[in-house]
Amino acid sequence: MSDLSRMIRVLMQGLVDRAGGVEAAAALIGARLGTDVSKGSISKRNAGHLSWPFDEIVALEEAVGDPCVSRWRARNLPEVEEGQCLMLAVSEAYRETGEAFGAAAALASGNGCRVQAGKEVSEAVASVEKLAALIKGSGK
């Protein structure tokens, strides 16, 4: 069994449990899809003997109110990964520029160290350049 199949099976077992068990899950999926769903098929899917069809995954996610499989799959989409990288770069640039401003203000008030302020400004410049490169590369 592939890692993908194993992860979907584990997530779906959780949804089946939250739905109230195999029989309740079969009824919820059947009601959503307008078809009969065998509780035996649900049991076989939970055991890993059958794959979960996409429409049944979505039906049970909607019935339980937790799109866990969809959310797990969406994490691997390039635009989601890109957004996460951008947010990390933004937070790093924000932190580094704050440290640089603080070090420069300390230097201006006579309480700082020129070497430390220079180091903090260099780190801030590097983090902002990294952010700029990510933005240019994202096409946004």
PyMOL commands that set and color helices and strands:
alter all, ss='L'
color gray80, all
select helices_A, chain A and resi 3-19+22-33+39-47+54-64+68-74+78-108+114-138
alter helices_A, ss='H'
color red, helices_A
deselect
rebuild
show_as cartoon
